[in-house]
Amino acid sequence: MLTGIDYFIVIAYIIGMLLLGLYFKKFVNSSEDYFLGGKSLPFWAIGMSIVVSDIGALDFVGVSGQAYRYGISVGNFDWVGSVPAMLLAAFIFIPYFWRGGMYTIPEYLGRRYNQKVRTIASVTWILFFALDLGVLFWASAVLLNVLMGWPIWISIISTAGVVGLYTYFGGITAVIMTDVVQFIIMFIGGFALVFLSLYEVGGWDNMVEKISTMGPEYRNHFDIIQPQDTKSPFPWTGILFGLTFVMANAYMIGNQSIVQRCLTAKNEWHAKASMIFGSALKMFIPILVLFPGLMAVVVHPGLADGDQALPMMIKSILPPGLVGLMFAAFFAGLMSSVDSLLNSTATLFTKDIYEPFIRKGADDNHYLKVGQITTLVLLVIGVATSPISSDFPGIYVAIQTFMSYFQGPIFAILLLGIFWKRTTEWGGLSALVIGIGFAIFLNVFKERFFTIEDPFLYISWWSFLLGFIINVTVSLLTKKHTEEQLEGLVFSSKILVKNKKL
């Protein structure tokens, strides 16, 4: 349980974040301010925001839980996955998105292919973000229940209320600038837990020796490359093909909540630099979120739920004061993830669904209000769907499974769209629809096709491959786009600074 000093730190942090977030309300005078921060933000703030929103509560609880179950191989998601993908995004994709005046990734897909592709991609991301919100709310409940004994639903509703308030009023500027503070708090609290936990287990070598003698199920715990026949969700074949080639690139290049931050940059240089700076910071993340789960194997062996590894370590390792700081660090990660999803989903709905189909040509203030109302609706949906993640063996697996339904096909059409001029609107549409359908089929009947329990990496790879092949095949059989239609949308053409509407 928290002591008096811990409660003071946590309450001061929450109040400080609310006041800081609400301060940026005065900078929101248009929909561009709300969704893109008026294109005025610096690279260092955006880079910190990208990292802290990506790791958040999901990684603090989920990755620690996966490290407790399977070992260090989960670190591949940052070291092998994120960093190369972020550099590819910075030098190839971000300049086209930023200079094209895009608000959303589906907006690019709509210009490159057609309105149907834009709508399907946008609806898919909206559904995923809504489910992702539920997973993040459930993560907060896991920590609050262990540390403070709060009931699950009180924890979820409290989190939604705090984050929703400043996101509603301050838009993405409030999201990014509060993320900067949350980044600093998260790193201080996270590394404090790592160093004290390492001291508790007697150092790295002593921890390795103890875990290695705990039984055959721990023999691969310190192998970052897992064998192809492993029972964990991280075989080397899945890491190479599913993660490195598909999921990481799809996440860093096609994820609205990541890329939208780069679109707020004051110029193209800052847009690219923000992703490069973020990739450097990403190298430290596995140390921050993975190591506590490993050390919990020694300190708290035999936990029924690996997702409790981090809360138990906080409870048993940290002294008063640092417990409050670590709780604030966890809450910082949670808030940064939630606020980014809220704002990004509101952007997708307003720009890709509401404006084209429900009310065209309204004044800008109307779209600003729609974005704010959408934020409130999303909070309700996230709270309602939060119990879904309890049906999966770990929070991290829940979110990766959701993503495997669509990331492969979306990355296939993004990759071909920007690098291959011959790809057509019907190639992109058929690849997206059939690819998502195939991924759903593989998820439903996964026991028949895969030997591992959670084959989301393999599903992402095969759905990407099928989408790629279908896109190429159908494109070669259908009418190609003219050079004028492709201007500013493919890598071989000049990047145009304009905001062309469909």
Disulfide bonds with the S-S distance in Angstrom:
none
